[in-house]
């Protein structure tokens, strides 16, 4: 093989006993990519993935291994120009996510008249367990063919429910949290609350205009009307009254969580931050997003993109500590935090770089606890270790960041919406730093995002 090219072997160049081998680690994304093409629905059961977390690995489709055999024929032996005319495989053991699979083929026969080549095929895992054995027949090319070995296109499996299934599974393992839902007077917010109740995430207390809530349920479905018949409703004349009543229930300990319905965010948060009747708990209240970004290998948290518009340094200390505390409670050990700005060097003309440097020093001296903090970092340096290396930035955070702290609400709002609408991210959001978690979703969010946000809130309640 020449560098950058793969060249086929003709029939005359292939002898009995010639072999080709390959190995590949079977990943969850491999299973989902196979499912998207073949329709093999079993590997899409993310509930199964969640239930088996820490236990037996999820089994995968054995036919996926057959594609490795095809790859050997097309790229190694005989190589480009081959035609597969027959294959017969017997499967002996199942593969599991995380298994390293070794596949080999060996020439066992040659037919001069038809230029057909017979192969013995075999696959096993790293423990030596045989996955399959069998035979295949191919037609080798008559003339050499040469293909460029450009990188194989990278398949991005955009399954936004993947990481949140584990989150939801953890949340449903706990007792359902009694939750005041403020003004659930449209189809999305009402159905999300009732579905969260159906999945044992919350026990909803609907605070709003009862006639309007019942009208929406009637328009949704008979099942929603039946669910509503088992749900407590507290009358409120309008959305502001609903916000105030929901906060009152939380102050009295009657509910352990709040959930935003179809009212404006400032209406709910106005009641939450009210000095005498609100839910302040000492620190500034802030917001954290947990995003499942298909291109990123783990859950990516962003703060604060919803509450504090232009925070000063003191407010940023609260925002950062709130987020770190929440992530620790969610099981993220010593989260890696990037304090974002436009550049990665301190520049007096860019105030956010000065505040980033101050936050890092405060973390170094123990004024901010529980995380590895670095900044200022530009977005590319935080996300990509290659970008940081090219710019000669030595950082314990670069390329492995858990939490992005944005300089202000505008930057955060733009960032998370770009990740949502251009990168296919699912965003779950919750307000932290108050006496109870507050599930704060956008009116544009669908039921899936609201369910994920409910699960996030339950784990923090």
N, C-alpha and C positions, 0 to 999 in steps of 0.2 A: 504494500500500500504506500503510495506516495503521499507526502504531507499535503493535506487539504483535499485528497481525492480517495475514492475507493474503486478498485478495478476488479472486474469479474474474472473468474477462472472458467475457461471453456471446458467442454466435455473431455477433450483429450488431455487436459492438465489435471484432471481429478482421478485419484487412485483409490483403490480399496483401502479402508482404514483411515482415510483423511477425516479429521474432526474439526469442529468449531464449538466454541463455548461462550457463554455469557452469564452474567449474574445481575440481579436487580433486587432492591429492597421494595417489597410490596407495601405501599403507603395507603392511608385513607383516601388521599386524593386520587390515587390510581383506581381505587374501587369506585369512587364517585364518577370519575371520567368514564370508566367502563359502563357504569349504569346509565350515563347520559346518552351513550351511543346504542347500547344493547337493550335498554329498558329493564335491566336486572334490578328490580325494585328493592330486593332484600338489603342491598348495601346502602340504601338511602334511609334505612331505619335508624335515625340518629338517636332515638330513644334507647335503642339497643346499645349503641356506642356509649351513651351516658351511663346506662345501668352497669355496663361491664368495665367502667373506668376503674383501674386499679385491680381488676380481676382478669378473667380470661379474655384474650384479645378477640376482636370480631373476626369471624371467618369471612373469606372473600370468595369470589367466583373463580373456580379452577380453570375455566376456559380462558381467563386472562393470561394464564401461563402459555397457552397455545400461541398467543401473539408474540411471545419471546422466540418461539421456534421460527415463526415467519420472519422475524427480524434477523435471525441467524442466516436463513437462506438468502434473504435479499441483500444483506450487507457483508456477509463473510464467505459463505460456501453454498452455492457457487458465486453469489454476489449479484450485482446489477444485471438485469435481463432474465433472471430465473423465472420459471413458471411452475407454481405448485399445482400438481395434478391430483394428489390424493394424500390423505392423512388419516391415521387411525390411532387414537390415544386411549389408554385405559388409566383411569385415575384411582389412586390408592389411598391418598391422605389429603386432607384439606389444607389450604394455605390460610394464614392469619395476617392481619395487619401488623407490620413490623418484621415479618419473616424475610430473610435473605434467600432468594430463590436462585439455584444454579441450574442452568439448562445446557444440554449438550446434544449434538447430533454427530453420527459417524456413518461414513459411506460403507454400505454392506453389499451393494450390487451395482453393476453397470451393464446396460443393454446397448451394444454398438448399433444395432439396427434402428432403434427408436431414439437413441441418445438420452434415454431415461436413466436416472440415478436413484437407487434405493437407499434410504437412510434409516438407521435406528435412532430413536429419540428418547431422551430421559431427562427428568428433572427431580431435584431433591432440595431440601432445605438445609440450613447450617447444622442441624442436628443429625443429618444423614437420612431422615425419613423420606422415602420415595414419594413424590407427588404424582408423577405419571411415568409410564413407559409406553412405547408405541413405534409405529413406522410411518414413513412418509415417502412420497415419490415426487420427483421434480424433473423438469426438462432444463438442462443446462444450456446457456447461450452458445450459439455456433461461433460467434465472433465476440471478441472482447468488448466490453462496455465500461465506460469510466464515468463515475458520478462525482460531483463536488460534495464533500462532506461538510456542508454548512450545518450550523447547529440545528438540531431538531426543534421545531416550534414548541414553545413552552405553553402548555395547557394550564390555564387558570381556572380552577374549580370554584365558581362563585356560588357557594352554598351558605347563604347568610345565617342559616339556622344552626350551623355546625357547632360553633363554640357556645352558643346560647342554650343548646340542649343540655349541656352539662350544668350550666348555671341554673336553668329551670329545674333540672332533676334535683339539684342540691336544695333549691328553695322549696320544692314540693315535699321534700323529706322532712321539713319542719312543719309545725302547726301553722295553719292558715292565719294570716294577720288581719285583724279587724281594721278595715280601711275606710275612711271617709272619702267618698268620691264627689268632688265639688262640681256641681252643675253638669251632669252627664246627659245633656239634652240634644245630642245628635247621635247618629247611627254608630259612628266609629268609637266614640268614647263610651257609650252605653254597652255596646257589644264587647268591647275590650274588658270592661269591668265584669260583665257577666261570664265571659269566657275564662277570665282569671279565677273567678269563683268556682266555675266548673272544674278547673284543673287544680283546685285546692290550694291556690296561692294566697287568696284573700277571702275574707268575709266582708263583702261590700256593704257600706251604709251609704245609700244614695241621697245626696243633699241637693234638692232642686225642686222645680215645679212638678208636682206629681202628675198632673194631667198631661204635661208635655212629655215626661219620661214614659208614661204608659202609651202615648200616641206613637212615639218612636219605636217602642218595643213591638207594638201591633204591626207597624209597617215593616219591621225586620222579619219576624217569623213567629209562628205559633210556639216554637221551642223557646224563643226569647221571652215571650209573654209568660210561659210557664216558669221560667227561671225567675222572672221578675216577681211572680206571685209569692216566691219564697224569700224575697229580699226586702230588707227594711228600707223604707223611704222616709226622709225627714223633709218636711215642706220648707221651701225657701222661695220668697217672692221673685227674686231676681238673682243674677250671677254674683253680685257683690254680697248680698245677704247669704248666699250659699257659701262663699269663701269664708265669711266671718263665722258662720255656724260650724263649718268643718274645722276651722282652727280652734274654736271653743271646745269641740269634742276632743281634740288632741290635747289641749291644755288640761282638761278634766280627766284624762287617762281613759276615756271611753273608746278611743281608737289608738292603734299603734303606728298608723301611717296615713298620709294624705295622698290623694291622687287627683291630678288635674283633669277636669272634664273638658267641655267645649267653651269654657270662658277664656278670656285673655290672661296671659301670664301675669301681667302687672296687677290684675284684680286679685288673683290668689296670693301673690307674693306681697302685695300691700297689706293684706290681713296677717300674713305670716310674720312680717318684720315690724308690725305695730308695737311700739314700746311698751304699752301697758297690757295689751291683750294678745300679743303675738307669741311666737315660739322661739325667741332668741335663747341661746344657751351659753352665752359668754363670748364666743367668737363671731366674726362676721360670717354670715350664711353665704354659701357658694354652691356651685353646681359642678358635677362631674359626668362626662360621657364615657361610656364603655363601648368601643367600636369594634366590630368584627370586620376587618378589612381583608378582602380575599388575597391581596398581594403581600400581607404581613403575617408572619408566622404565629403571632399570639394576639390576645386582646390588647388593643391600644386605647389607653385612657387619655382624655383631654379635659383640661380645666383652665379657666372658667369661661365658658362660651355662652352663658345664658343669664347670669344674674348681675355681676359687678361690671359696670360699663368701662370705667377707666380707673382701675384700682391703683392706689398708691402703695408704697413699700409695705406699710403696716398691714394693709388689707391683703396684699399678696402673701404675707406670712400665714395669715389665717386660711386663705385659699389653698395654699400648698399643704399645710398641716392637715386640713380637712380631707384633702384628696388622699394623702398618704395614709391617714388613719382608716379611711374607707377601704383602701386597697389591702391593707393589712388584715382587716376583718373579712375581706373576700378571699384571703388565702394567698395573696401575692407577697412573697417574702422579700424584704428589702428591695422595694421597687426602685428601678432606675429612672430618674427624672431628668428630662431636658428642659431647661428654662429657655424658651424660644425668643429669638429676636430676628432682625433682618440680617445680621452678621454675627460672626463667632468671636469677634474681638471687642474689647471694651472701647466704646467711643462716646465721649462726653456729649456729642451732638445727638446721640440716640439714647434717651433716658432709660429705655428698657434694658440696655446693655449694662448700665450702672446698677440697676435694681437686680438684674440677674447675678451679677458678681457679688452683690451684698447678700443675696439669698444663699449663694454657695458658701460664703464665709460663715453665715449663721448656721448652716447645716454642719459645716466642719467643726464648729464650736459647740454643737449640741443644742442650739436654740430652735432648730428644726430637727425632728427626730424620726428615725425609722426608715430612711431611704438614702440612696446614693444620688447626689444632686450635682449636676454640672450645667454650666452656662456662662455666658450666653452661647447658644448654638443656633445656627440657621437650621431650617427644617431638613435640608438635605444631609447635613452632618449628623443630625440626631437619628435619622432613619437609616442612613447608609454608612457602614464602616468604610466602604471604598471611597465615598466622597470625603470622609474625614481623613483617611490616609493620604489621599491626593493633596489635600490642603495642609498636610503635616499637623493634624490635630490629634493629640494623644488624649483619649477620653474613655473612661470606664463605661460610658453610657452609649456612645455612638454605635449605631447598628443594632443595639439590643435594648432600646428604650421601652419602658412600660408606660410612662406618663409624660405627656407633652403639656407644659404649662405655657399658655399663650400670654402675650403682653397685655391684651385688652379684649373686650367682648367682640369688637369688630373682627379682629384677626381670628379669634376662636370660632366665631359664627361662620365666617367664610371658609375656614379650614375644614370644619366637620361637615358642612354642606357640600363642599367639593368632594370629600371622601365618600359621602352618601351618593351623590348623583353622577359622579364621574368614575369612581372606583368601586361602586356597588356595595359600599359598607352599610351594615345595619348598626344603628346607633340606639343604645339604651341610655336613658338619662335619669339622674336623680339628684335632688337637692340635699346637701349635707351641711352639718353644722347647726341644724335646728334641733329641737327636742325630739322630733320624729323625722324619719326620712320622708321626702316629698317626691312622688313620681311626677316629673314635670316633662310632659311630651308636647311636641308641636301639634297643632291642629291638623297639619299635613301628614303626620305620622300614621302609618297603617296599624292594623291590629297586632302584627308580629312585633313591631317595635314597642308597642305598649305592653305586650306580654313580657318581653325581655326586660323592660324597665320595671315592671311589677316584680319580677324575680330578683332583680338587683336591689330593689327597695326592701323586699322581704328578708334578704340576707343581711341587710344593714339594720333592720328593725330591732 
